[in-house]
Amino acid sequence: MADDRTGAVPGLRTRLVVLFGGQSAEHDVSRVSARHVLAAVDPARYEVEPIAITKDGRWLWAEEAAKALAGGPEALPDSLPATGTAVEPLRAVQRVADEQPVVVFPLLHGPLGEDGTVQGLLEVAGVPYVGCGVLSSALAMDKAMAKEVFAGAGIPQAAFVTLHAEDAEDPGLAGRLVEELGLPLFVKPANMGSSIGVSKARTLAEVDAAVATALTYDEWVVCEEHIDGREIECAVLGNRRPRASVPGEIEPGADFYDYEDKYFDGTAKLLIPAPLPSEVVAELQALAVRAYEALRCEGMARVDFFYDEGGRGLLVNEINTIPGFTPISMYPKMWEASGLPYAQLIDELVELALERHARRRRRVD
């Protein structure tokens, strides 16, 4: 008999379809994240099916990754190869057997994976999937729209200006940005993650160059005032009753926590739990849940903050709905420090996916 809460059938292994790769600039990060998810899942509970999405958008049965997994976690390469046999997307995620539960785990960072596009496909396919739904994924991916929602919800954040590519044709743009936001300021592509395309501008000329760089990744750009504060992150987990982890602090090895520092150099210091007074931790956790709920997130997300001690206090920077799952990624490390080990975190994410799917299906069946 199926579980009334999740629809799962006891005793049957769940078919866990792990989507990795993708078409964004974060393709390589996704391949590393997927490798560690595959290594952590319990083969007694899951029948794992790795599916690669190439940089040009082709979906592939990742036979090489599956073969390596069959040899045990230690046989997996450091980064899963995005190679294999072509397969239609809907066929890749469909049920193989009527009774077997299936859950898709999209580990696709950035556009065309984290932005609601793949989530929409999975909704059409009618299969449960880990993480946020279409609306929350799209909002969180678009930093400009997320900031608008936060502003409407009264969530504290840095001052910002949103630009379109056409605005960059104005020769006086940099001057107006500096007048409104001051120097230095940050310029980011609205739809990108892992600090890709992000620049810190200290002069008018650098503002123009930073906008040009960001526009190579997206037609929308977010410019933000510089906050001289500590970088704090908090992991949130859950559907209708989300909970927050202990926070972690990042001490960047570079001028700011950039792509190289996050994934390759390893010079940033990660302090978990963050050395904060208990009352600040409680405030931060409550604010993380507020931000999570403001964007209607479910499943998981990482909420990033600036902490302006002695000034404005905690300011929400952004939300990441598919945070990294590499060995040095903050999301799993913060949950581990909160008493939820990596493998159990994956189990809970799968349960949350099944629970949400069963709840939503009761509305339409």
Number of C-alpha atoms within 10 A of each C-alpha: 7 11 12 11 14 19 17 21 15 12 9 14 18 21 21 23 21 24 27 31 31 30 19 22 19 21 20 20 23 28 26 23 24 28 24 20 19 23 16 16 20 15 15 10 14 18 17 22 21 26 30 31 25 19 16 9 13 17 25 21 21 23 18 17 24 17 12 15 21 13 10 12 16 10 13 20 14 14 16 25 19 25 19 17 13 15 14 11 17 15 10 19 25 17 17 12 9 7 12 17 23 27 27 26 23 24 27 31 31 25 23 15 25 31 27 21 17 20 26 16 15 22 15 10 15 15 20 26 28 27 29 27 24 20 16 24 28 23 23 29 26 23 25 23 18 22 26 14 17 18 12 10 13 12 17 18 21 16 13 20 15 19 19 14 15 9 13 16 9 8 9 12 17 19 16 11 19 19 10 13 19 15 18 17 22 21 29 28 30 27 25 24 25 21 17 19 23 26 22 20 21 14 16 18 11 17 25 18 16 24 27 17 19 25 21 11 20 17 14 21 29 23 28 24 21 18 19 11 17 16 22 26 30 28 29 27 25 23 20 13 9 17 16 25 25 22 30 23 23 19 16 18 16 13 9 16 18 18 18 16 19 21 19 8 11 13 15 18 12 18 15 20 19 18 12 14 8 9 8 14 18 15 11 26 21 14 21 29 22 17 24 28 16 17 21 18 28 26 25 25 26 25 27 21 26 22 22 15 11 7 9 14 15 23 21 22 21 22 30 24 28 28 25 24 22 21 15 13 15 25 28 24 25 27 23 18 15 16 13 16 15 20 16 16 18 19 15 16 22 23 22 25 27 24 21 23 21 18 15 12 11 8 7 6 5
